[in-house]
Amino acid sequence: MSARSHTSTRPLPTGVADTRLPWWALVLPVAAFTALLLLMAGPGGAHATAGDPGVGRVLEQIQQTLSP
């Protein structure tokens, strides 16, 4: 037996691709990036970056930018 393939009946405009992403395809990378950024900029990260003032300044600048 052969299975029928489901195809869209609505035609796409010429030169336009149908690129719809599910909501989680955008939310998951943003959530992961935010979690990693918070782990780096959290209070525990300040002790680890004490030897390198450049990284500390960058994290401090990000924290000042994100705080209201």
C-alpha positions in Angstrom: 0.0 0.0 0.0 1.2 3.5 -0.7 0.6 6.3 1.8 -0.7 9.7 0.6 1.5 12.7 1.3 -0.2 15.8 2.6 0.5 18.9 0.5 -0.6 22.4 1.0 -3.5 23.5 -1.3 -2.7 27.2 -1.1 -0.1 28.4 -3.5 2.9 30.4 -2.2 3.7 33.7 -3.9 6.7 33.5 -6.2 10.0 33.9 -4.5 8.6 33.6 -0.9 9.5 30.6 1.2 7.1 29.3 3.9 9.4 29.6 7.0 7.1 29.3 10.0 8.8 28.5 13.3 7.1 27.1 16.4 7.1 29.5 19.4 9.7 27.4 21.3 12.2 27.6 18.5 12.8 31.3 19.5 12.1 31.0 23.2 14.5 28.2 24.0 17.7 29.8 22.7 16.8 33.1 24.3 16.1 31.4 27.6 19.4 29.5 27.4 21.4 32.6 26.6 19.7 34.5 29.4 20.3 31.7 31.9 24.0 31.5 31.0 24.4 35.3 31.1 22.8 35.4 34.6 25.1 32.6 35.8 28.2 34.5 34.6 27.0 37.8 36.0 25.7 36.4 39.3 27.3 37.0 42.7 29.3 33.8 42.4 30.9 34.9 39.2 32.5 38.0 40.8 35.1 35.9 42.7 36.1 33.9 39.6 36.8 37.0 37.6 38.8 38.8 40.3 42.1 38.0 38.6 41.1 39.4 35.2 39.9 43.0 35.4 38.8 43.1 31.7 36.2 40.4 32.1 35.0 41.9 35.4 34.4 45.3 33.8 32.5 43.7 30.9 30.2 41.8 33.3 29.8 44.9 35.5 28.8 46.9 32.4 26.2 44.3 31.4 24.8 44.2 34.9 24.5 48.0 35.0 22.8 48.0 31.6 20.3 45.3 32.5 19.4 46.7 35.9 16.4 49.2 36.0 
